[in-house]
Amino acid sequence: MSGNDDWRRRSLAAVWHPCTQMKLHAESAQPLIPVARAEGVWLHDYDGRRYLDAISSWWVNLFGHNHPAIRDALADQLQRLDHVMLAGFSHAPVVELSERLAALTGLGHAFYGSDGASATEIALKMSLHHWRNAGQPRKNAFVGVAGGYHGETVGALAVTDIALFREAYAPMLRLAATVASPDARGALAGEDAAAVAERAAAALEDWLAQHHEETAALIVEPLVQCAAGMAMHDAAYLRRARALCDRYRVHLVLDEIAVGFGRTGAMFAHQQAGIRPDFICLSKGLTGGTLPLSAVLTTDAVYAAFYDDTLARGFLHSHSYTGNPLACRAALATLDLFDSTDALRGNAATAAALTAQFEPLSRHPRVRHARHLGMIWAWDVETTLPDFARRYARHALAQGLVLRPIGHTLYAMPPYVIGDDEGDILARGALAALEATLAEEGAAGIASTHDAVAP
């Protein structure tokens, strides 16, 4: 039995893996890949095979695995302070990180959680509680964008518009309203991305005009709705949304959990629209992909609504590991790397090179809506294979690539440190995996149709 086989067997016997139908793993239709170590863009299994982590391990890794600067910072912090509760105590890493995030976002009073869904919960609860403290308890509902994804805890699922994740839990949820998405793929004849954004904003305006008195906040993933198939939209939507939220006195919550920290080309996606939200949710790349941490930052006005002698008017939300010193130190080291490597400038050059390398894939006759923003690429594949994503992922692994399509949308979101040679491996392998997957469609006698593109 190989090293991989032993760890697979033990994992299947002991671990319930996330976002997974375990039967697929158990029947070897989708074999687990036990990872022994990682370095840069590469994951290495127990049998000596390596895989290029082209999705940054669920979009968290920025500067490559096992980065020495982050590793050294964690080792140093471990010699000083591993953890202390943040209720009634503080420590240098959480103070320094909060100061730096405030300087980067123009928002302050950072509140910490452990993951992206926690950040969503925090922002929604803060918004609702703010309006209650401000004497407007009727403003306790939320509105999101069609296809939005904000996490899988109960509050986050309530503002998530992906049926697969939330239908089973409907009895637990108080579902938010949903307005049209500005997804540029929805362009009508003669429309460009900006026109789609304006049309979606007009729908938002109509909705807020009728419902603003009971609406606490609008929540949006700026520029890219990742779980909706990397749905990209024009920044005009964010500008209009900001103006409408101001007009109707509704909070604007921006979920930058996946798109923050350079993914879209700017440090934060909303900065490309020249706006400031009332809340920003951060996680994933915050620690460079090393430790779980999330943060919510907000305005002085929101913070002031909680500042009182009465305990019940305070924000009574907590996580045991809130503001963990090790995670905060990893985040500080990650922010240092943005400065020391001039990462945003470097990403622009890397993105240009990768876009050129992906050109054969983008021109493939079965690809629709090839698109790119910052360090995110996506292609909708015309196929009638109902299990396209699973089949493609298997062929990608055979090419030594970790690529997991969302429905019929293939995407790549590699670490920022990917080099030219690694980019070539990724581009060639992604194309080869597509050809192999479509060959299975042909072998099964399934005809392709132009209506098979993922929504």
JOSUL-V558551 format. One record per helix or strand of 2 or more residues. SS is the DSSP state (A for helix, B for strand). FROM is the first residue (numbers start at 1). TO is the last residue. If there is no record, write none. Layout:
# JOSUL-V558551
SS;FROM;TO + SS;FROM;TO
This chain:
# JOSUL-V558551
A;3;14 + A;22;26 + B;35;40 + B;42;45 + B;50;53 + A;56;59 + A;68;78 + A;92;105 + B;108;113 + A;116;133 + B;141;145 + A;154;158 + A;163;172 + B;177;179 + A;184;186 + A;193;214 + B;215;220 + B;224;225 + B;231;232 + A;236;248 + B;251;255 + A;269;273 + B;279;282 + A;284;287 + B;294;298 + A;300;304 + A;311;313 + A;325;340 + A;343;357 + A;359;362 + B;367;373 + B;376;381 + A;388;398 + B;401;402 + B;409;412 + A;420;443
